[in-house]
């Protein structure tokens, strides 16, 4: 619009290009487009370029293939449609010989984009799954009213730092050193629902041995409690036979309460992990695992108790049961 207005004022293309910091080619192109199309030339949504050499039936067939069918249903050993594969399928079924770039233009005009899909959990039987979720959440609500109630979960720390946004000068990108060999450590933590105290252990692997080590620490720390109730997810490290024997040998002092499947929002430890990765994992400069674990321990000690987040999760738990 600025270019057209300046042209109407009588400025030359050179003067307009100098004032608006653009090329004279741009000025000529905009002026000719406005003279040819009028006000429609200002619309950024108007597509330009050659029209696809495909009629409406063939275009609709391409749209149905992408949206409803998979390549395997049509005999192709491919998991997703590409422009070239769609062109071959179109020639096989409709005898229409077009290039893959023509197919690409058709897909764009139909509103399709090449993007990553969003992973979703597997479908559940609506009634059975909702009933199971309701029972488990009711059990968790009864658990949190007891003295020794904990929420448990695991996370992973790596010497290769997670990349996060940070302040840097315009025109330069801040370097982030990475180790030659990435090393990992797992942290298993339990959050006391009433006090907000956080207890954790670290290990090389995420297995039942790490979980049992955390249970031992809780039993030593809370000797005054007759029962310790832990809300855990359905990971194999929490349901192994070794863990079952450990719970039985505790004489009823350890009680595990399974959380609903695919419901990370019902576990407040996820908020602890979020704060850990925001403050420690992203862009860290620790040279080894020992330094990284020490850094994480200092973060936990500084942030305790985690009380504000617990109140928010308690409200969520009360609203969750259908």
Order of alpha helices (4+ residues) and beta strands (2+ residues): alpha-alpha-alpha-alpha-alpha-alpha-alpha-beta-beta-beta-alpha-beta-alpha-alpha-beta-alpha-alpha-alpha
